[in-house]
């Protein structure tokens, strides 16, 4: 089955869908729900207008036959798609601008114009959460922003179509679960969903920004990050600041932070903390040193803070560990 739809907004899409396959939909102040007829399948597509230019779509449906939806409109938008169940694929504008979302995937898409197709397989339960951000809302988000515009938004400013895909992160998954299970109705529902969608946008932009930055890492950059590791490991008592460390290894601080997290698996500060704790454990187990001496040797200025950090990591205080393993005076 193939449905050809031409639309420029949600209401037109609903009307076109209604005329094409005979569905009816329910409409309230800020939300509209389209229910599929039995002849087509079962399930629904719901839209929630959160703010002018910010719309949430929640879909759960199962088609009886394979369905291809064609769309075309002259309305630019930034779209975030999250697949909770099933598989959705297709392309925007040209087949080489394709996407393939499976359960646990997200897609970030900028469309100067909507022109492409989307494929749904028969007898497959599809669960999707989508956020559509119009240019006016994007401008509102960036209004008064004096810093650098995130790289992931640069194509939007240049009116360039692009698709970015990846795996949904745990914090995205938590927010998606809260959106799907929204416990409110009426105005409270709208306020709750708006807050969660803005949270989701923040997680998505942060993750996409990291993904784009990591694409730019070259072999020499990776070597710089390993060099930064060694500098931290050898300077536990007087480690350089993030900016100083970045200058030492020849990277900017942003690339150092993102690359460090990706390659090492933690932040620069997290790695320094990890090295300090491991060194402290080694000294307490193998050297005849007091806890105070170990505190100074690993760069802590406050014994109480050190003891609390050590216990969080190893489950015992430094003194208790030292008594069992060698020193601990």
C-alpha positions as CSV (number, residue, x, y, z in Angstrom):
1,X,0.0,0.0,0.0
2,X,1.3,3.5,-0.8
3,X,-0.2,6.7,0.5
4,X,0.7,10.0,-1.2
5,X,0.4,12.9,1.2
6,X,1.1,16.6,0.5
7,X,1.0,18.8,3.5
8,X,2.5,21.9,5.1
9,X,1.3,21.4,8.7
10,X,-0.3,18.9,11.0
11,X,-3.9,19.8,10.4
12,X,-3.4,19.5,6.6
13,X,-1.8,16.1,7.1
14,X,-4.7,14.9,9.2
15,X,-7.2,16.1,6.6
16,X,-5.2,14.5,3.8
17,X,-5.0,11.3,5.8
18,X,-8.7,11.4,6.5
19,X,-9.6,11.9,2.8
20,X,-7.1,9.2,1.6
21,X,-8.0,6.4,4.0
22,X,-11.1,7.4,5.7
23,X,-9.8,8.0,9.3
24,X,-11.3,10.3,11.8
25,X,-9.5,12.2,14.5
26,X,-10.1,13.8,17.8
27,X,-9.2,17.4,18.4
28,X,-8.8,19.3,21.7
29,X,-7.4,22.8,22.5
30,X,-3.7,21.9,22.0
31,X,-3.7,18.2,21.0
32,X,-5.1,16.1,18.1
33,X,-5.3,12.4,17.8
34,X,-5.6,10.4,14.6
35,X,-6.8,6.8,15.1
36,X,-6.2,4.3,12.3
37,X,-9.3,2.5,10.9
38,X,-9.4,-1.3,11.2
39,X,-9.0,-1.7,7.4
40,X,-5.6,0.0,7.6
41,X,-4.4,-1.4,11.0
42,X,-4.7,-0.2,14.5
43,X,-3.2,2.4,16.8
44,X,-2.9,6.2,16.8
45,X,-0.8,9.3,16.0
46,X,-1.1,12.1,18.4
47,X,0.2,15.7,18.1
48,X,0.6,18.1,21.0
49,X,1.3,21.8,20.3
50,X,3.5,22.8,23.2
51,X,4.5,26.3,22.0
52,X,4.3,28.1,18.6
53,X,6.8,26.3,16.5
54,X,7.3,23.4,19.0
55,X,5.2,20.2,18.4
56,X,5.4,16.8,20.0
57,X,4.2,13.7,18.1
58,X,3.6,10.4,19.8
59,X,2.9,7.4,17.6
60,X,1.9,3.8,18.4
61,X,0.5,1.8,15.5
62,X,0.6,-1.4,13.5
63,X,-0.3,-1.5,9.7
64,X,-1.8,-4.5,8.1
65,X,0.3,-4.1,5.0
66,X,3.6,-2.4,4.1
67,X,3.0,1.4,3.9
68,X,5.1,4.1,2.2
69,X,4.3,7.7,3.0
70,X,5.4,10.4,0.7
71,X,5.6,14.0,1.9
72,X,6.4,17.3,0.4
73,X,6.2,20.8,1.8
74,X,8.1,24.1,1.8
75,X,8.3,24.3,5.6
76,X,11.8,24.2,7.1
77,X,12.1,22.3,10.4
78,X,14.5,20.6,12.8
79,X,13.2,17.2,13.7
80,X,14.2,14.8,16.5
81,X,12.9,11.2,16.2
82,X,13.2,8.5,18.8
83,X,12.3,4.9,18.0
84,X,11.1,3.0,21.0
85,X,9.9,-0.1,19.2
86,X,9.9,-1.4,15.6
87,X,11.8,-0.1,12.6
88,X,11.3,3.0,10.4
89,X,13.4,3.8,7.3
90,X,13.3,6.1,4.3
91,X,15.0,9.1,2.9
92,X,14.8,12.9,2.7
93,X,15.0,14.6,-0.6
94,X,17.3,12.0,-2.1
95,X,18.0,8.3,-1.4
96,X,21.6,9.1,-0.4
97,X,20.1,11.2,2.5
98,X,18.6,8.1,4.1
99,X,17.8,7.1,7.6
100,X,17.1,3.8,9.3
101,X,15.8,3.9,12.9
102,X,15.4,0.8,15.0
103,X,14.4,0.5,18.6
104,X,16.8,2.4,20.8
105,X,17.9,4.8,18.0
106,X,17.5,8.5,17.6
107,X,17.6,10.6,14.5
108,X,18.3,14.3,14.2
109,X,17.2,15.7,10.9
110,X,17.2,19.2,9.5
111,X,14.9,19.8,6.5
112,X,15.0,23.1,4.5
113,X,11.9,21.5,2.9
114,X,10.0,18.3,3.5
115,X,10.4,16.1,0.6
116,X,11.0,12.3,0.9
117,X,9.4,9.1,2.0
118,X,9.0,7.0,5.1
119,X,8.5,3.2,5.1
120,X,6.6,1.1,7.6
121,X,6.6,-2.7,7.5
122,X,3.4,-4.7,7.9
123,X,2.5,-6.3,11.2
124,X,5.1,-4.4,13.1
125,X,4.3,-2.4,16.3
126,X,5.8,1.0,15.8
127,X,6.4,3.3,18.8
128,X,7.9,6.7,18.0
129,X,8.3,10.0,19.8
130,X,9.1,12.9,17.5
131,X,9.7,16.6,18.2
132,X,9.3,19.2,15.4
133,X,11.1,22.5,15.9
134,X,10.1,25.3,13.5
135,X,12.5,28.1,12.5
136,X,10.7,30.6,14.7
137,X,11.1,28.5,17.8
138,X,14.8,27.8,17.0
139,X,15.3,31.5,16.7
140,X,13.7,31.9,20.2
141,X,16.0,29.3,21.6
142,X,19.1,31.1,20.2
143,X,17.9,34.7,21.0
144,X,20.3,36.5,23.3
145,X,22.8,33.6,23.1
146,X,26.2,35.3,23.0
147,X,28.4,32.2,22.9
148,X,29.2,30.0,20.0
149,X,26.2,28.4,18.2
150,X,26.5,24.6,18.6
151,X,28.0,23.0,15.6
152,X,24.9,20.7,15.2
153,X,22.8,23.8,14.6
154,X,25.1,25.4,12.0
155,X,23.5,23.6,9.0
156,X,20.1,25.0,10.1
157,X,21.4,28.5,9.8
158,X,22.8,27.7,6.4
159,X,19.6,26.0,5.2
160,X,21.5,22.7,4.6
161,X,19.7,19.4,4.9
162,X,21.3,16.7,7.0
163,X,20.7,13.5,9.0
164,X,22.5,12.5,12.1
165,X,21.7,9.1,13.8
166,X,22.9,7.4,17.0
167,X,22.0,5.3,20.0
168,X,19.6,6.7,22.6
169,X,21.5,7.5,25.8
170,X,20.3,6.4,29.2
171,X,19.3,10.0,30.2
172,X,17.3,10.4,26.9
173,X,15.6,7.0,27.6
174,X,14.5,8.2,31.0
175,X,13.0,11.4,29.6
176,X,11.3,9.4,26.8
177,X,9.8,7.0,29.3
178,X,8.4,10.0,31.2
179,X,6.9,11.5,28.1
180,X,5.3,8.2,27.1
181,X,3.8,7.7,30.5
182,X,2.7,11.3,31.1
183,X,0.3,11.1,34.2
184,X,-1.5,14.4,33.6
185,X,-4.3,15.8,31.5
186,X,-5.3,19.3,30.3
187,X,-3.0,22.2,31.1
188,X,-0.8,20.2,33.5
189,X,-0.2,17.7,30.7
190,X,0.9,20.5,28.3
191,X,3.3,22.0,30.9
192,X,4.7,18.6,31.9
193,X,5.3,17.6,28.3
194,X,6.8,20.9,27.4
195,X,9.4,20.7,30.3
196,X,10.3,17.1,29.3
197,X,10.6,18.0,25.6
198,X,12.9,20.9,26.3
199,X,15.0,18.5,28.5
200,X,15.0,16.0,25.6
201,X,16.2,18.7,23.2
202,X,19.1,19.6,25.6
203,X,20.1,15.9,25.9
204,X,19.9,15.5,22.1
205,X,21.9,18.6,21.2
206,X,24.6,17.8,23.8
207,X,24.9,14.2,22.5
208,X,24.8,15.2,18.8
209,X,27.4,18.0,19.5
210,X,29.7,15.4,21.0
211,X,29.1,13.0,18.1
212,X,30.0,15.7,15.6
213,X,33.1,16.8,17.5
214,X,34.3,13.2,17.7
215,X,34.0,12.8,14.0
216,X,36.6,15.6,13.7
217,X,39.1,13.7,15.9
218,X,42.2,12.7,13.9
219,X,45.0,10.3,14.8
220,X,47.1,13.2,16.0
221,X,44.3,14.4,18.3
222,X,44.0,10.9,19.9
223,X,47.8,11.0,20.6
224,X,47.3,14.4,22.3
225,X,44.6,12.9,24.5
226,X,46.9,10.0,25.5
227,X,49.6,12.6,26.2
228,X,47.2,14.5,28.4
229,X,46.6,11.3,30.4
230,X,50.3,11.0,31.1
231,X,50.6,14.6,32.2
232,X,47.8,14.2,34.7
233,X,49.1,10.9,36.0
234,X,52.6,12.4,36.6
235,X,51.3,15.6,38.2
236,X,48.8,14.5,40.9
237,X,49.9,17.0,43.4
238,X,49.9,20.0,41.1
239,X,47.8,19.2,38.0
240,X,47.4,21.8,35.3
241,X,44.1,23.5,34.7
242,X,41.9,22.3,31.8
243,X,43.0,25.3,29.7
244,X,46.6,24.8,30.6
245,X,46.5,21.1,29.8
246,X,44.8,21.7,26.5
247,X,47.6,24.2,25.6
248,X,50.3,21.7,26.6
249,X,49.0,19.0,24.3
250,X,48.0,21.3,21.4
251,X,44.2,21.0,21.5
252,X,41.4,23.4,22.3
253,X,39.6,22.7,25.6
254,X,36.4,21.7,24.0
255,X,38.0,19.0,21.9
256,X,40.0,17.8,24.8
257,X,36.9,17.4,27.0
258,X,34.9,15.6,24.4
259,X,37.8,13.4,23.2
260,X,38.9,12.6,26.7
261,X,35.4,11.3,27.6
262,X,35.2,9.2,24.5
263,X,38.7,7.7,24.6
264,X,39.3,7.4,28.3
265,X,35.7,6.9,29.4
266,X,35.5,9.7,31.9
267,X,36.1,13.4,32.3
268,X,39.5,15.0,32.7
269,X,38.7,15.7,36.4
270,X,37.2,12.2,36.8
271,X,40.4,10.7,35.5
272,X,42.5,12.8,37.8
273,X,40.4,11.7,40.8
274,X,40.7,8.1,39.7
275,X,44.5,8.3,39.5
276,X,44.7,9.9,42.9
277,X,42.6,7.2,44.5
278,X,44.5,4.4,42.9
279,X,47.8,6.0,43.9
280,X,46.5,6.5,47.5
281,X,45.4,2.8,47.6
282,X,48.9,1.7,46.4
283,X,50.7,3.9,48.9
284,X,48.6,2.7,51.8
285,X,49.1,-0.9,50.9
286,X,52.8,-0.9,50.1
287,X,54.5,2.1,51.9
288,X,54.9,2.8,55.6
289,X,53.1,6.2,55.3
290,X,50.6,7.9,57.5
291,X,47.2,8.8,56.1
292,X,48.2,12.5,56.3
293,X,51.3,11.8,54.3
294,X,49.3,9.9,51.6
295,X,46.8,12.8,51.5
296,X,49.7,15.2,50.6
297,X,51.3,12.7,48.2
298,X,48.2,12.5,46.0
299,X,47.4,16.2,46.0
300,X,44.6,16.6,48.5
301,X,44.7,19.6,50.8
302,X,41.9,18.4,53.1
303,X,42.1,15.0,54.9
304,X,38.4,14.8,55.5
305,X,37.6,15.3,51.8
306,X,40.1,12.7,50.9
307,X,38.8,10.2,53.5
308,X,35.2,10.6,52.2
309,X,36.3,10.2,48.6
310,X,38.4,7.1,49.4
311,X,35.5,5.5,51.3
312,X,33.1,6.2,48.4
313,X,35.4,4.4,46.0
314,X,36.7,1.5,48.1
315,X,34.0,1.1,50.8
316,X,36.4,1.6,53.8
317,X,38.2,4.6,55.2
318,X,41.9,5.1,54.5
319,X,42.8,4.2,58.1
320,X,40.8,1.0,58.0
321,X,42.3,0.0,54.6
322,X,45.8,0.8,55.9
323,X,45.4,-1.4,59.1
324,X,44.4,-4.4,57.0
325,X,46.9,-3.9,54.2
326,X,50.0,-2.5,55.9
327,X,50.1,1.0,57.3
328,X,47.2,3.3,58.2
329,X,48.8,5.4,60.9
